[in-house]
Structure formats: structure tokens, C-alpha cells
């Protein structure tokens, strides 16, 4: 892909990754992704904001073929999908200086082979003049690493937001053209990466409020010409009203738990509660993460395996604990053959969730009528609690 003009003397560079389906060996990429870098040519100095993963450097190198001199490489975030090609770019432009935060300097020196003498650190709100263009660096720790910053180009009102406001989409669109598609991809990205740090991000949104922003240029996915679209979405995901929704991840070995899941799904639906079901043996964990962003309740369905929860259910609990959704209520349903500590084990795996535990429902073997009666009661309890909380 050739460089693409954003505004006069401002170009997108980087790589569109059409083929990858897993990020960090963890995060599903159903639509691929992009690695965005940005070239800024001022009247006096030229700067490159971020690079690409090292395996995509040949494409970036080709895009830089007409750039005779590069004065600055700006590293907004030290993770290698952004920084991996910095050593190669410095080798191509040995006179260039690498600009980053003090914390990022430490991490970059640990991760990459970089001459410490080439690094300049910048303070929060410090500016850099390129002549007729001025960059302001705004520290944003824990988005989603401790060293991150964003850069604001004052004259053109562009926010280079690094991972903040990003999305994993491989597309030839330079800017978002389909907001519905972009919304789901951005929510997935927020859920998988940003949600554990939402309280910090809330403060960062407040910090950005005084800035007039015409374009948001993230490090992954298409750019945004309507910043309010993503800013309003983040505010809702961080602090909006929770949904009248139950997220119901489950696994079933001999259909007993699945029968309970089917019954509870029907009972909740009759009570006017939406259910998002996820069979953990086949589900996309990104879809599960999206559902966790604003669901009022989580109910985990699991059989008992060797006196504890099924490993897939335990993995789900671990994921929820790591992502720290705002969910208010949690319950557990499932079956067992001869005994165990499924409830205690799962409950002990979610210390980060500030939830009220609603009385679980377990069935010894295949569920009998009294189990279905208990599931009916659980559905009514959840519906009542959602109504009390004003979940939408």
C-alpha cells in the first residue's frame, strides 16, 4: 500500500494485515487489522509517528523511499506492534531522534536494540515544533500499558490516539465509512484491551475534552472524521446505564447443563430480559467480551469436572475477572454427578468483580422439576433486580 494523504503534508503509512486472525496469540481478529504510522512534514522538520510490527517493515521502508531526511521518530506506545520497526527506521535515518515518555524509554530499551543516546523523553503537555506544525504530547498511562501517550497536532486538529479509540479492521478505507461496522469493531477492541482500565480512561477523556479535534488517527483501524462518534461510544461503555441483559456463557458435557441453560434462557425471555448465550466450546471470546461491556448480569453454566468447574467455565471466569466489566450480578447454574466445589471455585476466581452473587442453581444429574422451579425463581429475581436498577 502506498502512502495516503490525510491532509496537506500529513500521510498515513503502515500496513494492512488482511490475513491475521489472532493478535498477541490471544485476541481473535475476524476482520484482520492494520498497523498505522503517520508521516508529518513540517516546514523545518519531519516526523514519523509510530512504526509497524517488524515483520511488516519492508512495506514501511518502501513507503519511506522518497523521504530523504527524517528528524524524529515518535513512539506513542512501546508494544512491538507499534515499535517493532524502530531499530530498522533508526538504521535508515541514523540522525533521527526517538521521542517518547520516560517510562516508554525504559521499556523500549528492554524490548529492542536501541542506542539510548538516540532517545529524547518528553513531559506531559510538552510540545515539539516542526516549523509550521506543532505537536503536543499528552501522557495517557494505562491505555493500555503504563507508558502510553497521545499526540495532538495543533494546526490541523488531529489527535494521534495510539491504541485509544482503535479497532481491528483491515480495510482500504482510510476513514470510517460504515459506522455500524466500526462501532462493533471498536467495542470489541475496547472490551478486550481497554475495559480493565476504564477508570483511568475516563480521566483521560476528561483530559482531552478541551481539545478541538477534527480527526482521530488511531494506531489500528480506519481514521475517524467524526470524533463524537467514538468519544460518545467510549463514554457510554465506561459510564453509561447497564443493559437489561444476561450474559450466559456455558459448557455442557451430557446435556444436563444445557437443558438448564435452555430453560433459563426461555424464563428470562418471558420476564423481558435479553439473553446473550455463548457455548464456550465454540464461541469467539471477542464476542463474549463485547457482551460483557454493559450487561447487567452474568450467569455461568457449567458441569462439574473432578470436583470443580469445567475448565472452559473456569477460563471464562478468569477472563471476566481480568476484563473487570461493570456487571452488577452474577450467578452459577450447572450439574454434578457426585459432588464437588464448583460454586466456591468459580466465586473465588472473580475477586475483581464487584458483584452481588445471586443464589446458584445446581442439579444432581439430569434436571428434575424442582431444578426448573429454581431456575424460574432465578429468572424472576434477575428481572426484578434489573428493574430496580433501571437497566435499559
N, C-alpha and C positions, 0 to 999 in steps of 0.2 A: 504494500500500500504506500502510495506517495504521500508526502506532507500535505495537509489540508488546511486551508485558510480559515481561521476563526474570525479575525478582524485584521486590519492592516498591521503587518509586521508581527502577527501572532499566529502561530501554526500548531496544529495537532501533529504529533509524531507518535510512534509506538507500533503496536502490533495487535491485530485482531486474531484471537485464538478461537478458530471455528471448531476445533476437534476435541479439546479437553473436556472431560466430563466429571472430573474430580479436582478440587482445589485443596491444596495442603494435605492431600491424601485423606480428606475428611469431608469436605463440603461438596455436595452434588452440583454440577454445572449443566443443567438441562439445555441451556442456550449458549454454552461456551462463555467467553469473556473477552475483555480487551485489556491491554496494558497501555495506559495513556501517559505520554510525555508531552511537554509543551515547549516550543521554542519562541522566545521573546527577543526581538531585535530592536533595541533602543537606538537612539541617535549616537550614543557613545559606547555602549556595552551590549553584549549579547549573553543571554542566559538560557539554560535548559532546565526546566522544572521536571525532576524525576527522570528515571530511565525505564528500562524494562527488565524482566527476568532475563538472566544471562543467555538462555537458550534462544532468545529472540533478538539478541544483539545484532546479528548480520542485517536484519531488516532496518533497525535503527541506524546502523552505520551507513547504509545506503541512503537513508533519508537525510543524513548529515553531510552528504558528499559535497554539497555546494556551500557549506558553512566553513569559511576559511579560518575564522577565529572564534573561539568560544571562551568567554571571560569567566563565566560562573556556571557551575552545576549546583542546583538547589535540591537537596534531599529533604522532602517533607516527612518521610517515614522510612525507617531503616530496614523494614522487612524486604526480603530479597526479590519479591515480585516487582518492587519499585526500585530497589537499589542494586540489584544483581549485576547490572552492566556498568556501574560507576567506575570500577577499575579500568575497564576497556575504554570508556569515554575519556578518562583522565590520561590514559596512554596515548590516545589520539590527539588530545589537546593538553599537553603537559603544563602549559602555562595557566590553565584554568584553576580556579579556586572552588573548593567544595563548601557550600554554605548549608549549615544545619543547626539544630539545637544542641546545647551542651550534652544533654542526655543521649541524643542520637549519635553524637560523636563517639561516645564510649561504645555504643552498640555496634556502630559501623566498623570500628577498629577491631572489635571482636569477631565480626562476621566476615569481613572482606579484607583483602590485602590492599590497604590504602596507606600512603605516606601521611603521617599525622601532620606534617608541615603544610600539606595542601588544604587543610580544613580550617574554615573560619566559622565560629559559632555566633549566633545572633540571639539577642534577648527578645522577650515578648514585646511586641509593638515596634521593634526596630525596623528601620526602612533601608532600602537599597535603591540607589538611583542608577538607571540605565541610560540617563540623559533625559530624553523626553518621556520616559516611562519610569514609574516609581512603584516598587513592591513593598508592601508592609507585611511583616511576618507575625502571625498570631499563634501563640503556643496553645495547643489543644491536647494536653496529656490525656491518655486513656481513650483515644479514638483511633485505634483500639489497643495501642501499645503506649507505654509511658512517655515516649519521646516525640510524639507527633506534633506537627504544626501545619497550618494552612497559610496560603499566601494570597494577598489581595492586591490586585493591580489597579491602582487608584484612578488613573486617567481613563481606563476602559471599563472600570467597574466589573471586573471579572474576579470571582473567587475560585482559586485553585484549591479544592477542598480535600485533596488526598482521598482517603478511604471514606470520609464523611460524605453522605449523600450518593454513594456509588451504587452500581448494580452490575451483576454479572450477565452481560448480554453481548453476544457477538453480532454486530450489525454494520452495514455500510452507512447507516445514518450517522452523521456527525452529531446532530442534535436529536433530542427526543421528538418523535413524530406521533407515536402511539402511546398516550399517557396511561391507558389501561394496562398495556403490556409493561410499561416502565414501572407502574405502581406495584404490580405483583413482584417484579424482579427486585425493586428497591426494598420492598417489605421483607422479602426473603433474605436479602443482604443484611438489612438491619437486624432481623431476628437471629441470624446465625453469627453475626460478628459484633454488632453494636449493643444489643439489648442488655447484656450483663453490665454495661457501663452507662445506662440510660440517665442516671442522676448526674453524672459528670457531663454527659452530652446536653442535658437540659441547661446546665450552666453555660455551656459553650454556645448554645443557641441564643441565650440572653446576651452573651458577649458579642455575637455577630449582629444583633438587632440594629445597632446604629449605622451599620454599613449599607450604603446604597449598592445593591447587587443587580446587575443586568444579566449576567451569565454565571452559572455554576459549572465548573470544569472539574469533575471528579477523576480519580485515577483509574477507575474501572467503569465501563459502560458509556453511553452517549451523554453529551453535554446537555444542560438544561437552559433554555431561553426564558422559561417562566419559573423563576426560583420559588415563587409562592407555592407552586405545586408540591415540591419536595419538602419545603420548610413546614408547610401546614401538615403534611403527612407525618413528619417526624414529631411534631408537637402532639398530634393525636396518638401516635404509637407510644410516646413517652408518658403522656399525662391525660389522655382522653378517657371517656367513660368506657368501662369494660363492656363486653358484649354478652348478651343473653345466650351464651354458647357453652356447651360442654365439649371439651376435647377428650376423646375416648380412644387412647392407644391400647391395643390389646394383642395377646397371642393366645392361641388355643391349641392344645395337643390332641384331645379326643372329643372335641366339640362341646364339652360341658361349659367351659368358659364362654365359648361363642354363643351358646344358647342364652346365657345370661346377658351378654352384650346385646344380642338381638332384642331381648325383652326390654332391657333398659333403654335402648335407642327408641323403641316404639313408645314406651311410657313417657319418656322425656318429650318426645314429639307431641304426644297428646296434651302435655302440660304447657305447650307453647315454647319449649326450649330447643334451640337449634343444636344439632349434634354433628361434630366433625370426627368421623371414625377413621382409625388408622390401624390396619393389620401390620404389626411390626415385623412380620417376616418378609413383607414385600414393599413397605412404604418408602417414600422419598423423605428422608429426615428433614430436608429443607421445607417441604410442605407442612410437616409436623411443627417445625419451628415457627412458620408463618402463623399457624393456628394458635400457637401459644402466646403470641404477642398481646392479644386483647381478649382472650377467653376468660369468662368468669370462674369456671370450674374445670378441674382435671379429674377424670376417673380412669384409673389404670386397671385393665383387666388382665389377669394372669393365672395360669395354673401353678401348682406347687411342684417344684422340681428339687429333689434331695433336700426337703425340709425348708426350702426358700423359694423366692420368686423365680420364674423362668428368666434365664439370662437376658433375653430380649427386653423383658419388662424392667429388669434391673438397669440395663443400658439406657432405657428411656428415662428412668428416674434420674440417672446420672446426668443425662443431657439436660433435663429440665432444671436440675439443681445448678448446673453450670450456666445456663442461659438466664436464669433468675426472672422469669416472667412475672407480671403483676397479679396473676391469678389469686383469687381470694379463698377458694375452697378446693379441697382435694378428698377423694375417696378411692377405695380399692374394692374391686369385686373379683371373684375367681373361685376356683375349685381346688380340692385337695383329695388325696386318697386315704391317707392315714394320719396326717398331722403335719406340723411344721410351724415356722415363724415368718411366714410371708409378709404379714402386715407389719410386724415390728421391723423387719429388714428393710422394706420399702420406705416406711416412715422415717427410719434412721438415715436414709440416703438423701434426704431433701432438706438439710438444715438451712439452706439459703432461701427457701421459700417461706414467706410469711403467710402461711395459710391456716385456715381452720379445717381440721380433719373431720369430715362427716362420717358417721358410723359405717364401717365397711360391711360388705355382704359376702360371706364365703359359703360355698356349698360343698358338702361331703359327697363326692361323686356327682352323678348327673343331677341337675337342679330339680327339686320337688316343688310343690305348690307353695309351701311356706317360704322358699327362697324367692319365688316370683313375687310373693306378697311383700317381702322385704325390699325387693328391687322397686316395686311400685311406691313404697314408702320413701325410698331414697330419691326417686324422681320427684315426688311431691315436695320433699324437703329442699332439694336443689332449686326447684322452681320458686318456692316461697322465699328462699334466701336471695335469689336473683331479683325478685320483685322488690324486696325490702331495700336492696342496694341500688335500685333504679337502673339496673343493667339494660342496655338497649338491644 
